[in-house]
Amino acid sequence: MKTRRLGRTGVDVSEIGYGAWGIGGSQWMGAKDDESLKALHRAVDLGLTFIDTALAYGDGHSEQLVGRLVRERKEAIVVATKVPPGNWEWPAVAPADVVFPAEHIQKSAETSLRNLGLERIDLLQLHVWRDEYLQAEWIRETLLGLKRAGKVRWLGVSINDHDPASALQAVASGLFDTVQVIYNIYDPTPADELFPACRKHDVGVIVRVPFDEGGLLGNIAPDTVFPKGDFRNVYFKGDRKQDVHAHTEALKPLLDGEASTLPELALRFCLSQDAVSTVIPGMRRISSVESNIGVSDGRCLSPRRLEQLRAHAWRRNFYS
């Protein structure tokens, strides 16, 4: 496993991290704890050192599984989790006193610590963000208070869906050590302004949704059926499966020696950006762990292939 520096934290983390939403047991149907734990352990066996979870993932269940893993292993594993919005609405729309009141931030961090069973959270992120929240001094003071108390090591924000420009002030503020953002073949927009700003201010970049919630895996057809209650029933509602299938079929002619599968192409696209610290695909099975981590071999896509992929950018928001 190759590693990269997580911005100004100075810590090197595996360039393939573990997205732990799916193991929370809600919204993504089919997760089984024993299988999830085996996948987590296999990932660490293969050199993975960064895991991203959240209090909102299965009402803390994902955190509990991640904490169990970390306590059982001797390896140094960086654990990132998130404070959910106080009104439980994604993306952030409401004002700061509704989304992140001080007592909510404090209580959420304490709950995450109990779920993880750890003395300290390596990276505490706000699960939604608007740059106007920088004006809410209680947010800064509460977060810095958690750091001073030794309960949190670093701070970050998870940027609203497909809105990388909404965190440019956060990057420049000096308060946050990392940002988490959607970046993939369909949405390359973070490379326009956000990534240069992160380079300038030495802020680590955590890339989420590299597979477009499964849309870039190449296995969604117009007649694909997801389990009842699965998040993907909403994300790929209506004619979206047909649209996704058409777009992935258009990508297949680009598969060759640079990337032989669509998941590999998607991950190499993300890793070809030097501003990226780690990419966190969702993983629930050992087979996914092994194939995703196998991409971490130091090879990036050629400038020619990256230029070809520019034509496949697809502006839309399936979360709305």
N, C-alpha and C positions, 0 to 999 in steps of 0.2 A: 504494500500500500504506500503510495506517495503521500507526502504531507505538504501543507502550506501554512504560512503564518496567518493567524487570525487577527489581522490588523495590529493595532498598537498594543494589544494584550501581550504580544511577543511570544505567545504560545503557538507551537506548531500542532495542527490537527489533521486528521486524515482528510484527504480531499473528497472522499466519498463518506458522507455522514449517514446517520440513521434517522429517517423521518418516522416518528412514532405515533402519528395520528391514528393510523389504521389498527394498531394493536390495542387501542382504547376500548374496543368492543361495542362502540355505538357509531352510527352513521356509515361505517364501512363494515358490512355484514360478513360473517364467516371467520372472524379472527378467533383463534383458540389459544388460551394462555400457554399451554404446554408447547404448542408449535411456535408461538411468538417468542417465548424464552429460548427455545432452541435456536431460532433465527438470530436473536440478539447475541447469544453466546458464540455462534458461528462467526458473526460479524467481528466480534472482538478477537476471536482466534485468527482472523485474517488481517488484523491490523487496524480495524476501525476504532477511532478514539473520540468521536464526536456524536452525541445523540441529542436530538431535538424533540422535546415533548411539550405538553401544556396542561394546565389545570383543567382546561375545557375538554380535553380528550378523554371521553368516557368518564367524565366527572372525577378525574384524578386517577382512574384505573391505569392509564398509560404510565403516569408518573410512578405508580406503585410497582409496576413491572420493571421499569427502568431502574428504580432504586434497588430493587432486589438483585438485579444483574450487577450493578456497580458494587454492592456490598459483598457479592460472592466472588468478584474478580480482584486480582492484585494489580492489574494494569491501571494506569492513569487515564481515566475517561472524563472528558469534558461534557458536563450535563447542562443543557440549556432548557429552560422552561419559560412559561409565559403567564402574565397576569391578564385574565380575560377582561373585556369591557364590563363596567359595572352594570350596564343595562343589558348585557348579553346580546348586543346587536353588532353584526359585522356587515359592511365595513363601518368605520367611525363616521358618524354624522352629527351626533349630539355634542353639546359643549363639554369642556373638560370636567366640570364639577359633576356631571352626570356619568361620564365614561370612566374617569379615574379619580374619584374622591380619595383623599389620603388614607382614610381608614380601610377602604377597599383594597388599595395596593398593599398595605401592611398585612391585612388579614389574608389576602391571596398568597403572599409570599410565605407566611407562616404555615398555611395549609399545604402548600407545595412542599415545604421542608418536611412536614409530617408524612406526606404521601411518599416522598423519596426516601425517608429515613436517613437523611444526610444532615450533617452539621452546617453545610454551606451549599448554596446554589452557585455553580460556576458562572452562569450567564442568565440573568433575569431580563426578559424582554416584555415590553408592552405589546399585547396581542393585536392592537389596532393603533393607528396613528394619524394625527393631523398636525402640521407644523405650528398651528396656532396654539397647541397645547404647551409649547415652550413658554408661553406667557403665564402659565399656571405655576407659580412658584412652589406651591405645595407638592407638585409632582416631583420637581427636582429635589426638594428637601427630603421628601419621603424616601426616594430612591437612594440618595446619598446617605441618609440615615441607616438604611439597610446595609450599605457598604461599610459604614463606620462601625456598625454592630457586628461585623464579621459574618453576616448571614448571606451576603451576596458578594461575589468577586467582581463581576463586570455587568454592564448594562447595555441593553439593545432595544430596538423597536422592530416589530414586524409590520411591514408597510402594507397599506391597503391594496386590495386586488387591482392589478394592472394600473397602478398610479404611482410610479417611482418618483415623480417630481414632487410628490407631497411630503417627502422626507429630506429634501435638500438642506433645509435649515437645521434639521436634527443632526445631519452628518457634520455640519460646520459648527455645531454648538459646543463641542467638547464634552458634552455630557454622556454621549453614547459611544460605546466601543464597537458595536456591530449594527448592521441592518440586515433584515431578512426580507427577501423580495422574490416575486415571481419572475423567472427568467427562463425562457425556452425558445425553441425554434419558432413557435408561433408568436411569442411576445419578446422580441429582442430589445425593447425600448429602454431598459435600464442602462444599456451601453451608451446611450446618447448623452445623458447628463449625470446620472447617479454614479456610475462606475468611475468616471473621471473625478467626481467630487470625493469619492471614497479613497481613491489613490492619493489625492491631494491632502486629505486629512487623516490618512492612515486608519481608516475605519474598515473592519472586517466585513466581508460580504458572504452571507449565507443564502444560497439559492434554493428556493423551494419550488415545487411543482415542475420539475424538469420534464416530466412525462405528460403534462397537461391533464392531471388527474386520471391518467390512463389513456388519454386520447392519442398520445404519441407512441404507444406500445405496438400499434398495428394489429390489435386483435379485437377491435370494435367494429362490428358489421351493422348494417341497417336493422337486422333482426335480433341483435344481441339483447338478452334479457338479464337484468340485474336483480339480485335478491330483494324482496320486499323490505322497505325501510332503509335501503342503501342510498347513500348520498348521491351516487352516480345517476339514480333515477331522475333527480332534479337537474344535475349538471348536464346530462345528455338527454334532456326531455325533447319532445316534439320531433322535428326533423334533424336535430343536431347529430344523431348517430350517422345518418346518411351523409351529412356534411363532413364529419370527422373522417369517415371511411374514404371519401373522395380525396381529402387532403393527404391522408397517409398513403394512399395508393400513388399519389403524385410524387411522394418522397422516395418511393422504393427504387426508382431508376438511379438514385444517387448512392445506393448501397454497393460497396466494392471493398477494396483492400483497406480503405481508411476506416470504414465501419461496415460490418457485415449484417447488422440487424438495426431496426429502428430504435430500440432502446439504447444500443451502443452509440448510434448517431446522435441521439438526444443528449446523452451524457457527455460525449466528446465535444459537442457544441458548447455546453456550459463550461467545461474545463478548459476550453480554448481561450477563455477570457482570463488574463492574469490578475484582474481585480478580484476574482472569485476566490474565496478562502476554502469553502466546502460546499458540496451539493448534497441535498438531503432527500433522496427519493424515498417514498414510502415503501416499507418492506415488512412482510409478515411471514415469509417462508424462506427456508434455507436456500432454495433454488434461486430466488430473487437476490438474496444476499450475495451468493457466489457469482452470479452473472454481472451484477452491478459493480461489485468490488473488482471484478476482473478487468474492468475498463481502466482502472487506475494503474497504468503502465508507463505514464510519461508522454504518451503520444497525443498530440493535438491535431485538429483538422487543418488541412492546408488552406492557405489564403484563397485559393481557387474554390475549394468546397464551401468555405464560409461565404464567399461572394454568391455562389449558387443558392445557398440557403436563404439569403436575403429575400429572394423572390417568393419564398414560402411563408413569410410573415403574414399573420392572419389577425387582423384587428377585430376583436369582439370580446365580450365579457359574459361568459356562461354562468357566472355567479349571480347575475342579476335576473 
